[in-house]
Amino acid sequence: PEKPPIHGQANTLYYFPKQDKLLLIDDAELIQNEDTVQGDHLIYFISTRALSSLPVPGKNTTVILKPQTKSLTP
């Protein structure tokens, strides 16, 4: 609940309610804050908020994470 919402898109989406997961296929992208995951086949498990990328020959998965800043306390 303390994490920001996740936004996703793909050319094809499949929702599996019994397995509580989303399958994003073809130009898939998930974004949370300024962190981004892009790939051809992404699986998002809704209740655990876990993400997996399925290997596709000739395709890559790209993960871009914004560095977090630490506040320095004296």
OpenMM code with the backbone's topology and positions (N, CA, C; nanometers):
from openmm import Vec3, app, unit

residues = "PRO GLU LYS PRO PRO ILE HIS GLY GLN ALA ASN THR LEU TYR TYR PHE PRO LYS GLN ASP LYS LEU LEU LEU ILE ASP ASP ALA GLU LEU ILE GLN ASN GLU ASP THR VAL GLN GLY ASP HIS LEU ILE TYR PHE ILE SER THR ARG ALA LEU SER SER LEU PRO VAL PRO GLY LYS ASN THR THR VAL ILE LEU LYS PRO GLN THR LYS SER LEU THR PRO".split()
positions = [
    Vec3(0.0808, -0.1218, 0.0000),
    Vec3(0.0000, 0.0000, 0.0000),
    Vec3(0.0845, 0.1273, 0.0000),
    Vec3(0.2061, 0.1216, 0.0549),
    Vec3(0.2882, 0.2424, 0.0609),
    Vec3(0.3608, 0.2695, -0.0699),
    Vec3(0.3588, 0.1741, -0.1631),
    Vec3(0.4252, 0.1943, -0.2915),
    Vec3(0.3306, 0.2629, -0.3892),
    Vec3(0.3869, 0.3423, -0.4813),
    Vec3(0.3017, 0.4088, -0.5801),
    Vec3(0.2411, 0.3086, -0.6772),
    Vec3(0.1347, 0.3471, -0.7454),
    Vec3(0.0701, 0.2550, -0.8396),
    Vec3(0.1611, 0.2224, -0.9578),
    Vec3(0.1322, 0.1089, -1.0199),
    Vec3(0.2063, 0.0649, -1.1373),
    Vec3(0.1160, 0.0825, -1.2591),
    Vec3(0.1741, 0.1359, -1.3652),
    Vec3(0.1018, 0.1548, -1.4900),
    Vec3(0.1660, 0.0662, -1.5954),
    Vec3(0.0843, 0.0018, -1.6766),
    Vec3(0.1385, -0.0865, -1.7782),
    Vec3(0.0651, -0.0750, -1.9097),
    Vec3(0.1360, -0.1174, -2.0149),
    Vec3(0.0749, -0.1209, -2.1465),
    Vec3(0.1458, -0.2250, -2.2317),
    Vec3(0.0766, -0.2743, -2.3303),
    Vec3(0.1312, -0.3700, -2.4262),
    Vec3(0.0327, -0.3807, -2.5414),
    Vec3(0.0765, -0.4397, -2.6502),
    Vec3(-0.0149, -0.4601, -2.7628),
    Vec3(-0.1212, -0.5642, -2.7288),
    Vec3(-0.0845, -0.6630, -2.6452),
    Vec3(-0.1795, -0.7659, -2.6023),
    Vec3(-0.1669, -0.7870, -2.4522),
    Vec3(-0.2806, -0.7893, -2.3832),
    Vec3(-0.2849, -0.8144, -2.2391),
    Vec3(-0.3750, -0.9341, -2.2119),
    Vec3(-0.3289, -1.0239, -2.1256),
    Vec3(-0.4118, -1.1351, -2.0795),
    Vec3(-0.4181, -1.1281, -1.9277),
    Vec3(-0.5391, -1.1385, -1.8741),
    Vec3(-0.5586, -1.1384, -1.7294),
    Vec3(-0.6047, -1.2771, -1.6878),
    Vec3(-0.5355, -1.3347, -1.5895),
    Vec3(-0.5684, -1.4659, -1.5359),
    Vec3(-0.6117, -1.4487, -1.3904),
    Vec3(-0.7434, -1.4308, -1.3665),
    Vec3(-0.7893, -1.4006, -1.2307),
    Vec3(-0.7605, -1.5108, -1.1291),
    Vec3(-0.7694, -1.6376, -1.1675),
    Vec3(-0.7434, -1.7461, -1.0722),
    Vec3(-0.5972, -1.7508, -1.0304),
    Vec3(-0.5088, -1.7097, -1.1195),
    Vec3(-0.3656, -1.7078, -1.0885),
    Vec3(-0.3205, -1.5693, -1.0424),
    Vec3(-0.4123, -1.4728, -1.0456),
    Vec3(-0.3866, -1.3360, -1.0023),
    Vec3(-0.2655, -1.2763, -1.0756),
    Vec3(-0.2653, -1.2918, -1.2092),
    Vec3(-0.1522, -1.2395, -1.2854),
    Vec3(-0.1968, -1.1790, -1.4170),
    Vec3(-0.1109, -1.0912, -1.4672),
    Vec3(-0.1283, -1.0257, -1.5953),
    Vec3(-0.0133, -1.0661, -1.6863),
    Vec3(-0.0431, -1.1003, -1.8108),
    Vec3(0.0588, -1.1305, -1.9098),
    Vec3(0.0541, -1.0194, -2.0136),
    Vec3(0.1652, -0.9490, -2.0282),
    Vec3(0.1755, -0.8391, -2.1234),
    Vec3(0.2656, -0.8853, -2.2373),
    Vec3(0.2152, -0.8788, -2.3608),
    Vec3(0.2882, -0.9320, -2.4752),
    Vec3(0.3037, -0.8250, -2.5834),
    Vec3(0.4206, -0.8202, -2.6432),
    Vec3(0.4531, -0.7358, -2.7572),
    Vec3(0.4577, -0.5882, -2.7183),
    Vec3(0.5767, -0.5353, -2.7139),
    Vec3(0.6008, -0.3965, -2.6718),
    Vec3(0.5446, -0.3698, -2.5328),
    Vec3(0.5702, -0.4604, -2.4407),
    Vec3(0.5192, -0.4482, -2.3040),
    Vec3(0.6036, -0.3487, -2.2245),
    Vec3(0.5360, -0.2766, -2.1366),
    Vec3(0.6048, -0.1785, -2.0530),
    Vec3(0.5293, -0.1634, -1.9214),
    Vec3(0.6037, -0.1659, -1.8116),
    Vec3(0.5484, -0.1371, -1.6789),
    Vec3(0.6278, -0.0209, -1.6199),
    Vec3(0.5549, 0.0749, -1.5615),
    Vec3(0.6182, 0.1945, -1.5060),
    Vec3(0.5677, 0.2160, -1.3639),
    Vec3(0.6627, 0.2404, -1.2737),
    Vec3(0.6294, 0.2779, -1.1359),
    Vec3(0.7204, 0.3936, -1.0991),
    Vec3(0.6595, 0.5070, -1.0695),
    Vec3(0.7356, 0.6303, -1.0508),
    Vec3(0.8164, 0.6555, -1.1767),
    Vec3(0.9475, 0.6615, -1.1651),
    Vec3(1.0327, 0.6813, -1.2820),
    Vec3(1.1098, 0.5545, -1.3170),
    Vec3(1.0720, 0.4418, -1.2573),
    Vec3(1.1327, 0.3131, -1.2893),
    Vec3(1.0519, 0.2468, -1.4006),
    Vec3(1.1222, 0.1883, -1.4983),
    Vec3(1.0566, 0.1321, -1.6155),
    Vec3(1.1137, -0.0052, -1.6483),
    Vec3(1.0258, -0.0969, -1.6868),
    Vec3(1.0656, -0.2281, -1.7389),
    Vec3(0.9982, -0.2438, -1.8746),
    Vec3(1.0784, -0.2735, -1.9769),
    Vec3(1.0271, -0.2927, -2.1119),
    Vec3(1.0734, -0.4270, -2.1635),
    Vec3(0.9848, -0.4989, -2.2303),
    Vec3(1.0206, -0.6287, -2.2852),
    Vec3(0.9122, -0.6801, -2.3773),
    Vec3(0.9356, -0.7961, -2.4340),
    Vec3(0.8390, -0.8537, -2.5260),
    Vec3(0.7312, -0.9328, -2.4520),
    Vec3(0.7694, -1.0029, -2.3445),
    Vec3(0.6749, -1.0811, -2.2640),
    Vec3(0.7022, -1.0529, -2.1156),
    Vec3(0.6139, -0.9822, -2.0502),
    Vec3(0.6261, -0.9554, -1.9076),
    Vec3(0.5099, -1.0204, -1.8345),
    Vec3(0.5383, -1.0763, -1.7176),
    Vec3(0.4337, -1.1329, -1.6319),
    Vec3(0.4346, -1.0555, -1.5010),
    Vec3(0.3178, -1.0033, -1.4630),
    Vec3(0.3048, -0.9283, -1.3392),
    Vec3(0.2087, -1.0029, -1.2472),
    Vec3(0.2577, -1.0387, -1.1295),
    Vec3(0.1758, -1.1071, -1.0292),
    Vec3(0.1174, -1.0000, -0.9372),
    Vec3(-0.0113, -0.9836, -0.9441),
    Vec3(-0.0786, -0.8697, -0.8822),
    Vec3(-0.0687, -0.8692, -0.7298),
    Vec3(-0.1013, -0.9797, -0.6646),
    Vec3(-0.1055, -0.9785, -0.5178),
    Vec3(0.0330, -0.9653, -0.4544),
    Vec3(0.1348, -1.0204, -0.5173),
    Vec3(0.2697, -1.0111, -0.4602),
    Vec3(0.3512, -0.8973, -0.5202),
    Vec3(0.2979, -0.8337, -0.6250),
    Vec3(0.3672, -0.7258, -0.6960),
    Vec3(0.5028, -0.7700, -0.7505),
    Vec3(0.5104, -0.8954, -0.7900),
    Vec3(0.6335, -0.9499, -0.8477),
    Vec3(0.6255, -0.9406, -0.9999),
    Vec3(0.7407, -0.9218, -1.0612),
    Vec3(0.7484, -0.9075, -1.2060),
    Vec3(0.8486, -1.0067, -1.2609),
    Vec3(0.8143, -1.0670, -1.3739),
    Vec3(0.9030, -1.1626, -1.4388),
    Vec3(0.9027, -1.1331, -1.5883),
    Vec3(1.0159, -1.1597, -1.6521),
    Vec3(1.0266, -1.1421, -1.7958),
    Vec3(1.0557, -1.2776, -1.8585),
    Vec3(0.9750, -1.3157, -1.9566),
    Vec3(0.9978, -1.4426, -2.0247),
    Vec3(1.0998, -1.4230, -2.1361),
    Vec3(1.1949, -1.5154, -2.1496),
    Vec3(1.2946, -1.5013, -2.2562),
    Vec3(1.2320, -1.5232, -2.3935),
    Vec3(1.2659, -1.4356, -2.4858),
    Vec3(1.2211, -1.4457, -2.6243),
    Vec3(1.3460, -1.4349, -2.7110),
    Vec3(1.3739, -1.5355, -2.7941),
    Vec3(1.4943, -1.5309, -2.8774),
    Vec3(1.5019, -1.4028, -2.9610),
    Vec3(1.6174, -1.3376, -2.9557),
    Vec3(1.6397, -1.2156, -3.0318),
    Vec3(1.5826, -1.0900, -2.9699),
    Vec3(1.5209, -1.1015, -2.8534),
    Vec3(1.4607, -0.9844, -2.7860),
    Vec3(1.5272, -0.9651, -2.6501),
    Vec3(1.5311, -0.8417, -2.6040),
    Vec3(1.5890, -0.8088, -2.4740),
    Vec3(1.4839, -0.7476, -2.3830),
    Vec3(1.5092, -0.7561, -2.2546),
    Vec3(1.4291, -0.6860, -2.1553),
    Vec3(1.5156, -0.5739, -2.0999),
    Vec3(1.4598, -0.4549, -2.0929),
    Vec3(1.5332, -0.3381, -2.0441),
    Vec3(1.4721, -0.2927, -1.9116),
    Vec3(1.5581, -0.2720, -1.8126),
    Vec3(1.5155, -0.2232, -1.6815),
    Vec3(1.5880, -0.0919, -1.6556),
    Vec3(1.5124, 0.0124, -1.6312),
    Vec3(1.5693, 0.1434, -1.6007),
    Vec3(1.5205, 0.1842, -1.4627),
    Vec3(1.6141, 0.1959, -1.3694),
    Vec3(1.5817, 0.2335, -1.2317),
    Vec3(1.6403, 0.3702, -1.2014),
    Vec3(1.5564, 0.4585, -1.1506),
    Vec3(1.6040, 0.5899, -1.1107),
    Vec3(1.6803, 0.5760, -0.9801),
    Vec3(1.8009, 0.6300, -0.9722),
    Vec3(1.8766, 0.6218, -0.8466),
    Vec3(1.8023, 0.6936, -0.7339),
    Vec3(1.8069, 0.6325, -0.6186),
    Vec3(1.7449, 0.6948, -0.5018),
    Vec3(1.8486, 0.7810, -0.4325),
    Vec3(1.8045, 0.8936, -0.3812),
    Vec3(1.8963, 0.9819, -0.3099),
    Vec3(1.8845, 0.9566, -0.1610),
    Vec3(1.9975, 0.9575, -0.0978),
    Vec3(1.9993, 0.9415, 0.0481),
    Vec3(2.0129, 1.0784, 0.1115),
    Vec3(1.9362, 1.0987, 0.2143),
    Vec3(1.9513, 1.2252, 0.2863),
    Vec3(2.0585, 1.2042, 0.3932),
    Vec3(2.1499, 1.2965, 0.3980),
    Vec3(2.2575, 1.2886, 0.4959),
    Vec3(2.2158, 1.3604, 0.6225),
    Vec3(2.2157, 1.2863, 0.7312),
    Vec3(2.1806, 1.3489, 0.8588),
    Vec3(2.3083, 1.3640, 0.9404),
    Vec3(2.3259, 1.4801, 0.9986),
    Vec3(2.4486, 1.5039, 1.0776),
    Vec3(2.4532, 1.4236, 1.2045),
] * unit.nanometer
topology = app.Topology()
chain = topology.addChain("A")
for resn in residues:
    res = topology.addResidue(resn, chain)
    for name in ("N", "CA", "C"):
        topology.addAtom(name, app.Element.getBySymbol(name[0]), res)
